[in-house]
Amino acid sequence: MTFDRARPFFGKTLAWRLFKRHHTHFNDIYWANRAAAICTYSCTRPYKTTDPASALLSLPGNEQRLAATLGEWATHYSAFNQWTQMASIVAICGYLETYIAQVATAALESSPAIVFGGTKEIDGTVLLKAGNQYDFYAHTEPLVRGDWQSRISAYSRLFGTCPLEGHLSDLEKLRRHRNDAGHSFGRDIKSMRFVESSSVQSLPRLSDENIQGYLDLAKKVAAAIEAHVGSQFVGAYEVLRLFHAWRIRQSSLSLSPRHAARGFSTYFYDVTGNSYGVKSFVGLEAYYDAL
């Protein structure tokens, strides 16, 4: 594959690759717990709810923390699983917003004229080589703060249009669930402002289907942004940024083209998990040096 400034590495931004890895990691650990829960509950079938929990379960070194009966344990474990469902909402929002902030910042660094209403008049790699330290995050923060209507408006101001309008209702529901989970352990924030009762309130019930729906939403939103911003504004900037960082570290070394290509590929693999080919490196280096 030859280097193409307009095209992200193998067609996808590095921010997207990290999003996908976070998405996969979440699925791996979430469903591992769900399988464990199903298996654990199935082990209780031969027992009565009044049987001592110690007949099946143990907490070596901390036995006093174990529920007295299996019925009591089952109630506690069910509540814990509901809590993990709410914690899952925080995780999904977290890695989705991480992606949005990363890809939007890369887009602005790649095409800084966007900030002033332009598009690709300036290649941000020029500013990178000049040592410019301007922090574009101030412009991307509104995309990951506040309600989704304001985020979509901020996105449109930067990039002209926003492909997320059709997801507004679901994104707002996800954001409200995240806020409830983050600020009041999953309970509705408004209901917790002043509570006459000092009793612990029940957690809202979220099913596996709810979580799957939010996972699907996160993937659709990220894919829509990737198709818009990644291909139109980011291109190969992330690779150029990594090359710039690597080149600075090699400034005191005199490397042959083969050793330089191999060295960058090793560095690229260390930080991205992907190799960078020699043919691509030749074009990358030539493009960078020509600016």
N, C-alpha and C positions, 0 to 999 in steps of 0.2 A: 504494500500500500504506500503510495506517495503522499507527501505532506500537502494538505489543502487547508489554507487559513480559514476558509468559510465553513469547513466541516468539522464537527467534534470528533474526538478519537473514536474510531469505529462507529460513527453515527450517533453517539450518546455522550453527553457531558460527564465529566468525572463526578459532578454533584449528583447526577442521576444514578450513577453506579453505586455511590455511597447510599443513596436512598433505597435502592433495591436490596443492598446488603442488610441495611437496617430492617427493611420489610421482611426479608427472609428470616433474619435472626429472630424477630418478634414472633413470626409464625412458628418457628422451631420450638421456642421455649413455651409459648402459649399452649400449643397442642400437646407438648410433653406433659404439662401440668394437667390438662384436661384428661389425658389418657390415664395418668396416675390417679386422679380423683375417681374416675369410673372404676378402675381396678380396686382401689381401696374400699369404696362403698360395696362392691360386689363381695369382698371378703367378709363383710359383716352379715351376710344373709343367713348363715347357720345360727346366728346369735339373736338374743332378745335385746330390746332397747334397755332393759333393766340390768342386763349383765354388766359386770365391771369392765371398764375400758381396758384394764390391764390384762383381761383374758385374750385380747388380740393385739393391743398396742403397748408400746413402752417408750419411755423417755429416760434412757440411761443417764444417771447422775442428776436428773431433774424430775424425778417421778412425782413430786408433789404438784407439778404443773399439769399433770394428766387429769382429764375429766374423770369424775367418779364412775359414770356409766357410759356405755356405748351410745345411748340415746343423747346424752348431754354432749358427748364428743361430736356426734353427727351434726347437732345444732350449731356448735362452734365452727366446725369445718365448713358447713354450708355458708355461714356468715363470712368466713375467710375467703371462700371462693367468690362470693359477691364483691368483697373488697378488691380481690385481684382483678375482677372485671372492670371496676372503676379505675384501678391503677393502669389497666391496659389502655384506657382512654387517654390518660396522660402520656403514655409512651407513644401512641399513634400520633397524637398532636405534636409531640416533641420532634419526632424524626421527619414529619411532614414539614413543619415550620423550619427545621434545620435545612432541608432541601431548598425551600423557597428562598430563604435568606442567602444561601450559598450560590444558587444559580442566578439570582437577581444581582447579587454583588459582582459575580463574574461577568454578567452581561454589561454592567455599567463600567467595570474596569476595562472590558474589551472594547466597548463603544462609548467612551465618556461623553460624547456629544449628546447622548440621550438626555442627560441632565438639563441641557439647554434647549430641548425640543428637537434636536437633530437625530441622526441615525448612525451612519458609519463613516462620517466625514473624517474622523480621527481613529487611527488604530491605537488602542490603549497600550500596545507593546512599546510604542515610542516613549510614552510616559514611564513605563516600567524601566526601560533602559536608562532613562534620564534620572532615575532614582526618586521619582515623585512619590511622596508618602501620603497623598490624599486618601482619606478614609471614606469610601462610598457607602458604608453601612448606614450612615445617617439617612440616606435616601431610600434604603431598602427596609429599614426598621418598620415603617408604617405598613408594610406588607405582612408583618407577623405580629402586629399589636392591634388591640381594639376589636370591634365587631367586624364581621366579614364584609358588610356593605362598605365600610370605610377602607378596608384592605383592597377590595376590588376597585374602588375609586382611585386609590393611590397607585395601584398596578396600571390602570388605564392611563393615568397622567404620565407615567413613565414610558410605557410601551405602546401607547396608542389605543389598543383594545385589550379586553380581558376575556379569556375563554372560560371563566368560572361562573358567570351569571346563572347558568342553569343549575349549579350546585349550591346556590346561596342558602336555601332553606336547610339542607342537610349539614352544611358547614357550620351554620349557626347553632344547630342542635348539638353538633359535636363540640363546639366551643363552650357552650353552656354546661355540658356534661363535664368537660375538662375543668372548668372553673369550680364546679361543685366538688369534684374529686380533689382538686388541689387545695381548696380553701376550707372545706368543711367535711373532709373524709367521705365524700360522696353524697352527703345530704344537701338538699337545696339550700343555697346560701341565704336567700330571703327568709326562709323559715327558721334559720339559725340566728338571726339578728338578735332576737330576744325570745327565749323559750321559758315559759312558766315552769314546765316540768323539768326535773333534773334527771329524768330517765333517758337512757341511750335510745335515740331514734333509729328505726329500721333503715337499712340501706336500700336504695332503689334497686330493683332487679333488672339486670341486663343479661340477656341470653347470649349463647354462642352465635346465634343468628344476628343479633345486634352488633356484636364485635366484628363478624364477617362483613356486615354491611359497611361499617366504618373503615375496615381494611380496604374494601373495594373502593370506597369514596376516596381515601387517601391516594390510592394508586391511580385512579382516574384524574384527580386533580393534578398530581405530579406529572402524569403523562401529557396532559393538556398544556401545562406550562413548559415542559420539555420540548414539545413539538413547536411551540411558539417562540419562546425566548432562546432555548438552546441552539436551535438551528439558525435563527435569524440574527441573533446578537452575540452569542458566546463564541460559536465556532470552535477553533482550535486554541483559543486564548489560554485555557487552563494548562495545556501542554506547554505553550510558550512561557507561561509563568513558572512552571516547574523547571523548564530548560534554563531560564534566566537565573533561578536560584542555584541550580547545579553549576552553571557556567561560572558564577561568582566564586564558588568554592574551588573551582579548578583553575582560577586565574594565574596561580603561580606554577602550574604544570604545563608542560609541552607534550600534548598527546597526539599520536598519529590518528588519522581519521577512523581507523578500525578500533583503536583503543578508546577513542572518544565515544564512538557509537555504543560500544560495549559498556562503557562506564555509565553513560546516561541511561541505557536500557536497564542496568542493574538498579540504579537509583530510582527510576520510574517504577520498576517492579516493587521496590521496597515501600514506596509510598502509595501505590495504587493497586498492587496485586496483579498488574498486567505488564507484559513485556512490550518494549518499543523497538520496532524493527530497524535494521541498518538503513534500508532504502528510505524509510520515513525520516530517519534522523538526518540524512544528507539534505533533504529538502527543508527540514525544520531549521537546521543550522544556517543554511543559505538564506532563508527568509529572514531570520533574526538578524544576521549580519548585514543584510541589505538595508535595514531600516535606519 
